Amino acid sequence: MAESSWSLGRALRGMFVKPTIDETTWEDLETALLTADFGPDITERIVDELREKVERFRTTDPRDLQRMLKETLEEHFAKFDTTLRLTERPAVVLVVGVNGVGKTTTIGKFAKFLQRYGRSVVVGAADTFRAAAVDQLATWAERGGAAIVRPQHEGQDPASVAFQTIDYAKRTGTEIVLVDTAGRLHTKGGLMDELSKIRRVIEKQAPISEVLLVLDATTGQNGVMQAQAFLEHAGVTGLVLTKLDGSAKGGFVLAVQERTGIPVKLLGQGEGIGDLTGFTPHVFAASLVD
Ligand SMILES: Nc1nc2c(ncn2[C@@H]2O[C@H](COP(=O)(O)OP(=O)(O)OP(=O)(O)O)[C@@H](O)[C@H]2O)c(=O)[nH]1
């Protein structure tokens, strides 16, 4: 992974070329982690762990500390199982999240990502309220090489679109189903009721493999608060962090995993169709520190 704007590299570079670890090294490390949005608790824990390791290995070499930092971050990231579970056929993925976080874009990118692994994909436009939103999703589905099942009329019951999408996948042997869902309340019953109904209807036809919650990494902890209802009621199995290419900080990845207890499974790092990757703790830790 190329050095990103959120890499710790720049902040740490001066620190690791010094001849020896001293008190400023620790202060600089703490500042770098806080600046990168690890949050005070995780920052303190990481710094304590590293102090302990440096003492145990009796080293004063900043390059050892750099290696230890990478290992420690990787251990923390890897506490969660970040693998996508897509072995069912069809594998049904519900994509949920507040409007504007990058849900539509993510679905297109995810379709492309899966296509690169040779999987066939259909997208279900179960956010049926705005015709323009459906058209936008259709554009992204096409870019991602996926088929799309659209509502037949504006405001069609989202659950029936989800039903038709699974039905399409079964009839055509399409391997993966990505169901887009609404991000804001537009029915009387409320968003979570709508989601439960979608789930019930889908589960009569096929198990749901993943419920992915899309979060905008630039909104940090606020974004997590806005998504609280989804976290509490939607049975979320994985997080997708978008806009990690912008001003977002890499530490948020760990902070959000620890705060929600849910693994990050995909990272969006740009507006292009190819800008989505899986989350690999080893690769991510290296990209932060090197
Ligand atoms: N820089 C950057 N921009 C992104 C990324 N993902 C999405 N965006 C942008 O964020 C904006 C919102 O993305 P959408 O996919 O339309 O978001 P949505 O959640 O579907 O929003 P609604 O259509 O309002 O429901 C768009 O301008 C995207 O180009 C990303 O990873 N990086």
The ligand as a Gaussian input file, in Angstrom:
#p B3LYP/6-31G(d) Opt

LIG

0 1
 N      -12.650000      10.446000      -1.190000
 C      -13.559000       9.483000      -1.104000
 N      -14.833000       9.767000      -1.386000
 C      -15.744000       8.785000      -1.303000
 C      -15.397000       7.459000      -0.902000
 N      -16.533000       6.725000      -0.895000
 C      -17.535000       7.562000      -1.280000
 N      -17.065000       8.796000      -1.525000
 C      -17.828000       9.994000      -1.940000
 O      -18.818000      10.292000      -0.963000
 C      -19.967000      10.843000      -1.555000
 C      -21.210000      10.089000      -1.094000
 O      -21.152000       8.782000      -1.642000
 P      -22.464000       7.930000      -1.978000
 O      -21.991000       6.587000      -2.360000
 O      -23.354000       8.659000      -2.907000
 O      -23.120000       7.903000      -0.536000
 P      -24.492000       7.261000      -0.055000
 O      -24.275000       6.812000       1.331000
 O      -24.992000       6.278000      -1.022000
 O      -25.382000       8.553000      -0.051000
 P      -26.870000       8.767000      -0.547000
 O      -26.857000       8.524000      -2.020000
 O      -27.176000      10.177000      -0.164000
 O      -27.646000       7.752000       0.215000
 C      -19.717000      10.794000      -3.056000
 O      -19.305000      12.055000      -3.487000
 C      -18.595000       9.777000      -3.205000
 O      -17.807000      10.004000      -4.340000
 C      -14.017000       7.190000      -0.570000
 O      -13.611000       6.093000      -0.182000
 N      -13.150000       8.241000      -0.699000

